[in-house]
Amino acid sequence: MHGCNGKMGQVITGIVNEDADTVIVAGVDPYDDGHNNYPVFSSIEKCDVEADVIIDFASAKAVDALLDYSEAKNIPVVLCTTGLSQEQLNRVNETSKKVAVLKSANMSVGINTLMKVLKSVAPVFAEAGFDIEIVEKHHNQKVDAPSGTALALADSINESLDNVYEYKYDRSKERVKRAKNEIGISAVRGGSIVGEHEVIFAGMDEVIEFKHTAYSKAIFAKGAVQAAKFLSGKQPGLYNMSDVIG
């Protein structure tokens, strides 16, 4: 477990402790007080424990060393850390040619199922002239906007529409009518909202809404554990959660 003492690392630790099919054999975290029931190493390079797969919920600055280790030890990695630079994303692609890597903007099974649904219905609504809007809500500590998940939802829609749509993030800067080939993305920040994403297809005299609400971080942890089970023993390649849910 890479980043084992972070919030997500501890949630995953709890889930694995209740799962008869999985066990955490080692953790990696620069800060440790010895409370985990597995050995913890201060850096990935120091870890000398054999494993079937690595789950990563650390930080972007630790990803380079993680990929080096994964490639050197030939251990598949579920890469959950977000905010990677383009250079790091390129490195992920290169690493996936030598070892299995699973990367997803959101580890929730529900969100990834929603993405598959959107790919199916978006062409129908677009052909009928429906406008497309996405509204995402998160807690007041989240610094990036829009969320990576909102962008992933927009990408899922756009891919099904031959990528002809443009994204509109802020309508306050110009006084113009809404263009037909745009997907509006709005961000709300407040309180302790874990995560809420709503996709709106607005037509003449009717509106269809798809909504996903996360009530705790556990859904992302459960998805990561499910992804780890899927990735263990897989051939080199770049996978995502849509592969997991099949």
N, C-alpha and C positions, 0 to 999 in steps of 0.2 A: 504494500500500500504506500504509494508515493505521495507524501503530504499527509501522513497518518494522523497527526495531531491537530490538523485544521478542522473546521466545523464539519465539512463533508467527509473527511477521513474518519472522524469519530462516529458519524452516522453509519458509514459503511462498516466500520468495525462492529457496531452493534448488530447490524443486519446479518453479517457473516457469522457472528456468534450464535445466531438462532437458525442458521442454515446448515443442515446436515451434509450438504454436498460441497461446501466450500470451507476453506480455512485460510486465514492470513498467516503466512509463515515468517514474514518480516515486514517492518515498516521503515520508512525513510522520512526524517524530519529533523531540522536543525535544533529544535527544542523538544526535550523529553524529560518527564519526571518519573518514568518507570512504571506508570500505571497500566500500560497495555500488557496483554497476556502473550505478547510476541516480542522478539528482539527489535530494537529500533536503532537505526544507523543515522549518523548526522548528515551523511551525503550518500547519493546513489552509488558513487564509486567505491565506497567502503563496504557495501552489502555483498556478502559472500554466501548467501543462502540461495539454494536452487528454488525456482518457482516455475509455474506453468504460464502465468500471465501477470502483467503489472497493471494495476489501476492507478491512474494519475489524477489527483485533484490538488495540485500544488500551485505553482506560479509560473508565469511565462518565462521568467529569468532562469528557471530550473529545467526548462524543456530541452535545451541543447544537450546537457549532460545526460538527461534521461534517454534521449534518442541514441546517443553514443553507446550507452550501456545496453539498451535494448538490442541494438544491432550487434554489438560485440558478444553478448551472451545468447543471442538468438531467442529472446523472450518476447512474445507478442505484447503489445501495450494498448490499453484502452485510454485514449488521450482525452481527458475531460477539461483540461485547462483552456481557458479562452483568452482573447486579447493577444494572439500571436502575431508577430510581424510577418510581412510578406516573405521575407528571407526565411523565417522559421517555417512558414507554410510550405515553401519550396523544399525545405529540408525534410519535412514530414513526408512529402511525396516521394523523395529519393529514398528515405528509409523504408517506406512501404514496399519498395521493390526487392528488399532483402529480408524483411520480417513483417508479419501481419500487424497492421496498425488500424485501430478503429477510432475515428474522430467524428464527433457530432456536436452541433451547436447547442443541443439540448438532449439530455439523456432520458427524458421522460418517454415512456412507451406511448402515453396518450398523445403527446405533441407530435411524435413521429408518425403515429397512425393518422392524425389530423392532416399532416403534410401529404400523405398518400391520398386521402379523401379529396383534398383541395386540388390536387393534380387532375382528378377525375371530373370534378364539377366545374372548375374554373372555365374551361372552354365553352361549356354550355351557357353559363351566365354571361360570359364576354360576348358571345355570338348574339345573345338576346339584348345586348346594350346595357347591361348592369355595370354600375360604377363599383370600384373595389377600394375598400378602406380597411386599414388595420389599426387597432388601438391596443397598446400594451401598457400595463400598470405594474410598477415595482415599488419596493420599499425606498425610503428616503436616503438610504446609504449607497444606493447604486449610482455609479458615476457615469456610466456610458448610456447614451440614448441615440437612436432607438436600441432596444436589446438585440443581442445576436439571434435570439429566437424569432423576433419579429422579422428580421431580415431574412432568416431562413424560410419562414412562412411565405414571405413575399417572393423569394427566389423559387419556391416550389410552384407558386401560381404562375410566375413569369415564364418558367421553363416550359410549362404546359401550353403557353401562349406564344411560343417561338421567341421569347425574350424581346418582345416589341414594346413592352411597357416601361415607363420611367418611374422612379420613386420620388415622391414629393414629401419632404420632411417638415416644411414650415410654410404655411400659407400666408403668414402675416407680413411677409416681405414684399408681396406684390398683390396688386388689385386686378386680378384676371379671373375669368371663368375657369372652372375645372376642365382640364383637358381629358379627352376620352381615353387616351393611352397612358394613364398614370395610375399608380397605386399610392394612395395617401397613407403615411405611417405617422401616427401620433403617439407621444410618450407621456405618461403620467407618473409622478414620483411622490410618494407619501406614506407615512406611517410604517407599518410592518408588512405590507403586502408582499407575499412571497413571489408571486408571479401570475399575471392574468393576461391572456391574449385573446382578442376578439377580431374575427375576420368578418367584414360586412360586405355583402353583395346587395347594392341598392338599385332597384329598377323602378319603373313607373308603377306606382301604386302597390308595390310589394317589396319587402326586405327580407333577405335570408341571412341569418347570423350563425357563425360557428364560433364556439367559445371554449377555451380551456382554462381552468383555474387550478393553480397549485396551492395546496393548503399547508404543505411543509416541504422541507428539503429532502425528505425521505423518498419521494418519488424519483428524484434524480439519482439517489444512492441505489435504489432498487434496480433502476435501469442500468447503472454501471455494473452491478453484480451480474445481472442477466447478460450484459454484453461480454463480461469476462468469461462466463461459461461458454458463450458462443465462440469466442475468439480462441480459446485454448486449443492448440493443435492445428489451427488453420494455416494454410499456405500463405506465403507473402502476398501482400496486396493491401489496398486502402479500402476499408470497410466503413459503414456507418450504421446507425440504428435501424434504418429501413431494411438492412440485411438481417438484423436480429429478429425483427418482427415478421419478416418473411413475406 
